[in-house]
Amino acid sequence: MKNIGFFKTFVLLGICSFVLSASKNYSSDSKVIYALYSHKDTIKKDVWLAPEWADTIKNILPVNPENISAGEELYNMYCFSCHGDTGYGDGPAGGSMGTRPANFHDQRVIKQKDGAIFWKLTNGNGNMPPYKEILSEKERWQLITYLRELGKQP
């Protein structure tokens, strides 16, 4: 009787191994997986580019204390858990995602046009959700206004 339970477990493990090895997303390279989760500095950094035409989108809001403050509130509600309190991409949820969230102090982010960031906020990518249904157009621009101020801080 005990042999039948062992046999069923063995067959189930074999089937699971086969399914995982056939999966497109499965990687048997345990060194890469270990590196992603064991060393903060080796977390994969994917380059996410907005389409070129997104650079032509202009911020509809003026940079003023009211819009910056509103953007900060939105950041604290929706962004800080991944991007961190100070915008370095080191939030508590961000490190566990496999791809490091954007660091708003990084020159690659700072050099992006507002329209490219607006496009990214609107459409999302991977672990970054699309905010077009969650935030109004004005709120997305307020958030970008705050991100620009955050990126200036040391």
N, C-alpha and C positions, 0 to 999 in steps of 0.2 A: 504494500500500500504506500509506504514512504517513497518507494522508487517511482511510482506514478506521479506523485507531486513534484519530485525532483525533475522528472522527464518533462512535465508540462512547463515548469519554470525554465528549463534549458531550451525548449523549443520556442517559448515566448521571447527569451533573450535573443535567440538567433534571428527571429523574425524582426524584432526591433532593430537589431544591428543591420540587417539587410535594408530595411526602410530608411534608416539614417544614412547609410552609405549611398543609397540611390538618390537621396535628396539633393537638390541643387544648392541649398544653403549650408549643407553640412561640410565641415572641414575637419579632416583627420589630423591636421597639423597642430598638435597640442601645444607646441612651443609658441605659435602665434596666439592662440587662445590664452595661454598663460601670460604672455606679454601684455595682452590687452587689459587684463584684469589685475595684474600684480605690480605693474610699474606705472605710476601716474604719468611719467613723461613719455611713455611709449604708447599711450592710447592713440588709436588711429585718428588722423586728422584728414578728413575728406575735403576736397575743394568743391565748393558749391557755387556755381556761377549762375547769375540771372541772365536772361537773354539780353543782347545788346540794346534792343529797343527800350528796355526798362530804364535805362539811363536817362531817357528823355522825359520821364515822369517827374514832375516838380512838386515839392512840398507846398501844399496849399495854405499852411499855417505860418504865422510869424513866430520867430523865436522870441518868446517873452516868458516871464516868470509863471504866468497862468498855464501855458501849454507845457512848460517843463515840469511843473508840479503835477499836472494831470498825467503826464507821461510817466513820472516816477511812481505814482499810485498804480498805474497799469503794470509797470515793470514788476513792482512788488507782488502783485496778484498773479501774474501770468509767467514771468520770466526768471525771477531770481532763483527758483529751485533748481534750474539747470545752469543758468549763466552766472550765478553767484551774486552775493550782495553788492559787490563792486564791479561786476561785469567782466571778470577774467575767465569765464567759462568753467568755474570751479565750484558750482553749486552742488548741494548734496545729492541731487538726482542726476546731475550731468555726468558724473564720473562713472556711473554704472551703465551707461548707454552704449559703450563700445566706440562711439564716435564723439569726440570732445565737442561740446557746444562752442559757439563763436566767442572769442575774446574781444570785447569791444574796444580794447586798448591796442590791439594788434593793427599794424599799419595796413594789412590787407583789408581789414574791415573799415578802418578810418578812410581809406582811399576810395571806397565804394561810393557811388552816387546815392543820394537819398532814394531815387526811383528804384534802384536795384534792391535796396533793403526793403522798401515798400513791397516790391514784387515778392520777395522771399517771405515776408510776414503774411502776405495775402495768400500765397500758395502752399507754403510749407514744403518740407522735404524730409523723408525718413522719420526720425523721432521728433522733428520740429513740426508741430501741427499747423494746418492752414488756419489763419485767423480771419478770413473773409466773412465767415458766418458768425464769429464770436465778437469781433470788434468792428465798430463802424469805421468808415474811411477816416473820419476826424480823429478817432481814438488811435488808429494805426499811425497817423502822422504825429500825434502827440507823443506816442511811444518813441518814434524815430527822433523827434526833437530831444527827448530825454536821453536816448542812447548816444547822441552826438555830444551832449554835455558830460555824460558819464565817461565817454572815451577820452575826454580832455583831462580828467582827474587822474592823479598818479596812483 
